[in-house]
Structures are given as C-alpha cells and as structure tokens.
C-alpha cells in the first residue's frame, strides 16, 4: 500500500491551517506516511465582488477540489463542512470528520460589546444570508452591508471602518489563534449557527479503499452523527447559499437533540423546530425535522409544502 497522500485545500490561511491539522493527525497516527498539501483557488475565492447569495448554490468553495479528486490529482480534500453541498458528486464520500470545534458565531466589533447592545441604525457587515436574516429579525433597524474576504481581510475592513461590527465563526478564529478578536460568543438560542459549522470534513473517492482506511482511524463518530442529522435536515430543505437555514445537533443524555430554523431574508418571520432521537436515527431525525420546517416555512424558501 502506498504511503503517500495528497491533500487538496483552498489556499486561504484558515483552510491551510485546517489541512495542516489533518496532516498532523495523519502523521501522528501513521509515522511512515508522507503527506503533501496542494493549494487551490475556488470560484468563491476568485470572485470577491459578488454576493454569496447571488450564486444560488453551494459548492463555491468545494467544486474545484472535488474535480481534482475525481481526476485523481489529489487523494483527499479538506473542507469546512458548512460550505459543502448536502448532496455530493457521484463517486465521492465524506470519509471522516474531525472532532467539532466551537460551532457558535462570534460577535466582532471594536466598539460594541455584544449583539444585544447593538444600537439602532448601526452598520453591520456580513456576506451570510443566514446571519443577515437573523440579525434583521433581532434588530430590524440596523443597516447591513456586504463584507467578504478571508478572516484577515474582513478584520481589516472592520478596522478601516467599513462597518461597526461583523460576525465570524468562533471555530475559525480559534483554529487561527485569533480568539482575542471575539468580543462575545453568541449563544445558539440567540443566533443558531449554520448546519455543520465548526466541523472539518475530509472527502475522498468512494472507491479508494486505501485512503478510506487511513481516514477511518481519525474519524470522530459523535461529530459525524451530529453532522448527519444537520445535513439531512438541510437536504430536505434544499439548502443553498440563497436559503437562510440554521441547525445544530448535540448529544444530550445519550440522545441526539436537533434544533433547526428558517428565517425570512427580510427578518419578518422566523420558524424554529426541535426534536431528539437515538444516535442511530440521526439521519431520520434530520429528515423529519426538515420536512416539518418545509411545511411551515416553505413560503419563505419558495418551496412546495
């Protein structure tokens, strides 16, 4: 069996940090393994002017990596799982997820201490339709502006006065060693995060038993089960970059507890559902909760009930 693995990753600092985390885990578990990183630029990286919601589909940050997998130019791809479409290309699979980091959204502001203390008329920057919709629901009289770019770019824009505050994922800042920028970690009860936020996923060719054997040694079962519930919910709702959907699954007393939410883009309505099940039924739990939300909030998502 070959002892060489080629990891595909986006070229951003955060993406490379995540890929390095995987490489370190692989080499620690298999000391004779040679692991190389292959940095790539995705569609979402190239176009920094368009709003993410205007693309209308997920995969902006994964498509090129998946093409490289299918063309055998890399052996596995590392993704922030929240960026992944709920349906993968034929022939590919998520072979492992790493233990989940903090799934919450981070409140970032040089002047405003928390989301709750946001003054009327304040300018908040975000490129996330979900965060924008949730913010409009909580604070209808704020002004929201587009704020895109990698973590460092967005922090610089904030420093330069493009907005008074923004949101980032706590997990990304923690992985980069930049947690000092977090003014507050927002409770999921206030702002429910994106499905699979905080999870690093590893994708490979379904038929590649060699790579799957390596990754099986790193797979974190509890995180995978939570992700399974969240992604099943997302799939039932046809979640894309144009849909303001949120979801978080957690272990509670041996059960999987899933909370899911749909918010109208203009913040006028919010629908939240929750349920629990045995871990073995995580996918069914997500699908059923997604179906419930589809019935009550289909008009927001422009979906048939």
C-alpha positions as CSV (number, residue, x, y, z in Angstrom):
1,X,0.0,0.0,0.0
2,X,1.4,3.4,-1.0
3,X,2.4,5.6,1.9
4,X,1.9,8.9,0.1
5,X,-1.2,11.0,0.5
6,X,-2.0,14.3,-1.4
7,X,-4.4,16.6,0.4
8,X,-6.3,19.3,-1.5
9,X,-7.1,22.5,0.2
10,X,-8.2,26.0,-0.5
11,X,-5.3,28.4,-0.3
12,X,-6.6,30.7,2.4
13,X,-4.8,30.8,5.7
14,X,-7.7,29.2,7.6
15,X,-8.1,26.4,5.0
16,X,-4.4,25.6,5.1
17,X,-4.5,25.6,8.9
18,X,-7.3,23.1,8.8
19,X,-5.4,21.0,6.3
20,X,-2.3,21.1,8.4
21,X,-4.3,20.0,11.4
22,X,-5.4,16.9,9.4
23,X,-1.9,16.3,8.1
24,X,-0.5,16.4,11.7
25,X,-3.2,13.9,12.8
26,X,-2.4,11.5,10.0
27,X,1.4,11.6,10.5
28,X,0.9,11.2,14.3
29,X,-1.2,8.1,13.7
30,X,0.9,6.8,10.7
31,X,4.5,7.9,11.2
32,X,5.7,6.4,7.9
33,X,3.1,8.3,5.9
34,X,4.2,11.1,3.5
35,X,1.5,13.8,3.3
36,X,1.6,16.8,0.9
37,X,-0.6,19.8,0.6
38,X,-2.0,21.0,-2.7
39,X,-3.4,24.6,-2.6
40,X,-6.2,25.5,-4.9
41,X,-8.3,28.6,-5.7
42,X,-12.1,28.1,-5.8
43,X,-14.8,30.1,-7.5
44,X,-15.8,31.6,-4.2
45,X,-12.2,32.8,-3.7
46,X,-11.8,34.3,-7.2
47,X,-15.0,36.4,-7.2
48,X,-14.8,38.7,-4.2
49,X,-17.3,41.2,-5.5
50,X,-20.5,39.1,-6.0
51,X,-22.7,38.4,-3.0
52,X,-22.6,34.8,-2.0
53,X,-26.4,34.6,-2.1
54,X,-26.4,35.7,-5.7
55,X,-24.7,32.5,-6.8
56,X,-27.7,30.5,-5.7
57,X,-25.9,27.2,-5.0
58,X,-23.5,25.7,-2.5
59,X,-20.1,24.4,-3.7
60,X,-18.5,27.8,-4.3
61,X,-15.6,26.7,-2.1
62,X,-15.6,22.9,-2.9
63,X,-16.2,22.4,-6.6
64,X,-12.5,22.7,-7.8
65,X,-11.3,20.4,-5.0
66,X,-13.9,17.8,-5.9
67,X,-12.9,18.0,-9.6
68,X,-9.3,17.4,-8.6
69,X,-10.5,14.3,-6.6
70,X,-12.4,12.9,-9.5
71,X,-9.5,13.5,-11.8
72,X,-7.1,11.7,-9.4
73,X,-4.9,14.8,-8.9
74,X,-5.3,14.6,-5.2
75,X,-6.3,11.8,-2.8
76,X,-8.5,13.7,-0.4
77,X,-9.9,17.2,0.2
78,X,-10.3,19.1,3.4
79,X,-13.4,21.4,3.7
80,X,-15.2,23.5,6.3
81,X,-18.2,21.2,6.3
82,X,-20.7,24.1,6.4
83,X,-19.5,25.0,2.8
84,X,-20.3,21.6,1.4
85,X,-23.5,20.9,-0.6
86,X,-25.9,18.5,1.0
87,X,-25.5,16.2,-2.0
88,X,-22.0,15.2,-3.1
89,X,-20.9,14.4,-6.7
90,X,-21.2,10.8,-7.7
91,X,-18.2,8.8,-6.7
92,X,-17.2,11.0,-3.7
93,X,-17.9,10.5,0.0
94,X,-17.2,12.1,3.3
95,X,-14.8,9.6,4.8
96,X,-14.1,11.3,8.1
97,X,-14.8,14.3,10.2
98,X,-12.6,15.7,12.9
99,X,-13.9,16.5,16.4
100,X,-16.1,19.5,16.2
101,X,-14.8,22.9,17.4
102,X,-17.0,25.6,18.8
103,X,-20.0,25.9,16.5
104,X,-21.1,29.3,17.6
105,X,-21.0,32.6,15.8
106,X,-18.6,35.2,17.1
107,X,-19.5,38.8,17.6
108,X,-16.7,41.0,16.3
109,X,-16.6,44.8,17.0
110,X,-14.1,47.3,18.1
111,X,-16.8,49.5,19.8
112,X,-19.9,47.5,20.5
113,X,-19.6,44.9,23.3
114,X,-22.4,42.5,22.2
115,X,-25.1,41.7,19.8
116,X,-27.7,42.5,22.4
117,X,-26.3,46.1,22.9
118,X,-26.3,46.9,19.1
119,X,-27.7,50.4,18.8
120,X,-30.4,51.3,16.3
121,X,-29.1,52.3,12.9
122,X,-25.7,50.6,13.4
123,X,-23.9,49.3,10.3
124,X,-23.1,45.6,10.4
125,X,-21.1,43.8,7.7
126,X,-21.7,40.2,6.6
127,X,-21.9,38.1,3.4
128,X,-24.0,35.4,5.1
129,X,-27.7,35.4,4.2
130,X,-28.4,33.4,7.3
131,X,-26.7,35.9,9.6
132,X,-28.2,38.9,7.8
133,X,-31.7,37.4,8.2
134,X,-31.2,36.5,11.8
135,X,-29.9,40.0,12.5
136,X,-32.8,41.7,10.8
137,X,-35.2,39.5,12.9
138,X,-33.4,40.5,16.2
139,X,-32.6,44.1,15.2
140,X,-34.9,45.3,12.4
141,X,-33.4,48.8,12.3
142,X,-29.8,48.1,11.7
143,X,-28.0,48.6,8.3
144,X,-26.4,45.6,6.8
145,X,-23.6,45.9,4.2
146,X,-21.7,43.2,2.2
147,X,-18.4,42.2,3.9
148,X,-16.5,39.5,2.1
149,X,-13.0,38.1,2.1
150,X,-10.9,35.8,4.3
151,X,-10.7,36.3,8.1
152,X,-7.8,38.7,7.9
153,X,-9.4,40.8,5.1
154,X,-12.7,41.1,7.0
155,X,-11.0,42.1,10.2
156,X,-9.0,44.8,8.3
157,X,-12.2,46.1,6.6
158,X,-13.8,46.3,10.1
159,X,-10.7,48.2,11.4
160,X,-10.9,50.6,8.4
161,X,-14.5,51.5,9.2
162,X,-16.5,49.5,6.6
163,X,-18.8,48.5,9.4
164,X,-19.2,48.8,13.2
165,X,-19.4,45.1,13.7
166,X,-19.4,41.7,11.9
167,X,-19.7,38.0,12.6
168,X,-17.2,35.2,12.1
169,X,-17.2,31.6,13.1
170,X,-15.7,31.0,16.5
171,X,-14.1,27.8,15.3
172,X,-12.1,29.6,12.5
173,X,-10.8,32.2,14.9
174,X,-9.9,29.6,17.5
175,X,-8.0,27.5,14.9
176,X,-6.1,30.5,13.7
177,X,-5.1,31.5,17.2
178,X,-7.1,34.8,16.8
179,X,-9.6,34.3,19.6
180,X,-8.7,37.7,21.1
181,X,-10.8,39.3,18.4
182,X,-14.0,37.7,19.7
183,X,-16.0,40.2,21.8
184,X,-18.7,37.6,22.5
185,X,-19.6,34.1,21.6
186,X,-23.2,34.2,20.6
187,X,-25.4,31.5,22.3
188,X,-27.2,29.3,19.8
189,X,-30.5,30.2,21.4
190,X,-29.9,33.8,20.1
191,X,-28.3,33.0,16.8
192,X,-28.4,29.4,15.7
193,X,-25.3,28.6,13.6
194,X,-25.1,27.2,10.1
195,X,-25.5,23.4,9.7
196,X,-22.2,21.7,10.3
197,X,-20.4,24.9,11.4
198,X,-17.3,24.1,13.3
199,X,-16.7,20.7,11.6
200,X,-13.7,19.9,9.4
201,X,-14.8,17.3,6.8
202,X,-12.5,15.0,4.7
203,X,-13.7,14.0,1.3
204,X,-12.3,11.3,-0.9
205,X,-13.2,8.9,-3.7
206,X,-15.8,6.4,-2.6
207,X,-13.9,3.5,-4.2
208,X,-10.5,4.4,-2.8
209,X,-10.2,1.8,0.0
210,X,-6.6,2.8,0.7
211,X,-7.4,6.4,1.6
212,X,-10.6,5.4,3.4
213,X,-8.6,3.0,5.6
214,X,-6.2,5.8,6.7
215,X,-9.1,8.2,7.4
216,X,-11.2,5.7,9.3
217,X,-8.5,5.8,12.1
218,X,-9.2,9.6,12.5
219,X,-13.0,9.7,12.2
220,X,-14.9,11.1,15.1
221,X,-18.1,9.2,15.5
222,X,-20.1,11.7,17.6
223,X,-19.3,14.6,15.4
224,X,-20.2,12.6,12.3
225,X,-23.6,11.6,13.8
226,X,-24.4,15.3,14.6
227,X,-23.4,16.3,11.1
228,X,-25.5,13.6,9.7
229,X,-28.6,15.0,11.4
230,X,-27.9,18.6,10.4
231,X,-27.1,17.7,6.7
232,X,-30.2,15.5,6.4
233,X,-32.3,18.5,7.6
234,X,-30.5,20.7,5.1
235,X,-31.0,18.3,2.3
236,X,-34.8,18.1,3.0
237,X,-35.0,21.9,2.8
238,X,-32.9,22.0,-0.4
239,X,-30.5,24.3,1.4
240,X,-28.2,26.5,-0.7
241,X,-26.5,29.9,-0.4
242,X,-29.9,31.5,-1.0
243,X,-31.6,29.9,1.9
244,X,-31.4,31.3,5.4
245,X,-31.3,27.9,7.2
246,X,-29.6,27.2,10.6
247,X,-29.2,24.0,12.5
248,X,-27.3,22.4,15.4
249,X,-27.3,18.9,16.7
250,X,-25.9,18.0,20.1
251,X,-25.6,14.9,22.3
252,X,-27.9,15.2,25.4
253,X,-28.2,12.3,27.8
254,X,-27.3,9.8,25.2
255,X,-29.7,11.2,22.6
256,X,-29.3,13.5,19.6
257,X,-31.0,16.8,20.1
258,X,-31.5,18.8,16.9
259,X,-32.7,22.4,16.6
260,X,-33.4,23.8,13.2
261,X,-34.5,27.2,12.0
262,X,-35.6,29.1,8.9
263,X,-35.7,32.9,8.9
264,X,-37.2,35.1,6.2
265,X,-34.5,37.1,4.4
266,X,-36.1,40.4,5.5
267,X,-36.2,39.2,9.1
268,X,-40.0,39.4,9.2
269,X,-40.6,35.8,10.3
270,X,-38.7,33.0,12.0
271,X,-39.6,29.4,12.4
272,X,-37.8,27.1,14.8
273,X,-38.4,23.4,15.3
274,X,-36.6,20.9,17.6
275,X,-36.7,17.2,18.3
276,X,-34.5,14.3,19.6
277,X,-33.8,10.7,18.7
278,X,-31.4,7.9,19.3
279,X,-28.0,8.4,17.6
280,X,-28.7,5.6,15.2
281,X,-31.6,7.5,13.8
282,X,-29.8,10.8,13.3
283,X,-30.4,11.0,9.6
284,X,-34.1,10.2,10.0
285,X,-34.3,12.9,12.7
286,X,-32.8,15.5,10.4
287,X,-35.0,14.5,7.5
288,X,-38.2,14.6,9.6
289,X,-37.4,17.9,11.2
290,X,-36.5,19.3,7.8
291,X,-39.9,18.1,6.5
292,X,-41.7,19.8,9.4
293,X,-39.9,23.1,8.6
294,X,-40.6,22.7,5.0
295,X,-44.4,22.5,5.7
296,X,-44.4,25.6,8.0
297,X,-41.8,27.7,6.3
298,X,-42.0,26.6,2.6
299,X,-43.3,30.0,1.7
300,X,-40.1,31.7,2.9
301,X,-37.9,29.2,1.0
302,X,-40.3,29.3,-2.0
303,X,-40.7,25.6,-1.8
304,X,-43.8,23.4,-2.2
305,X,-45.1,22.2,1.1
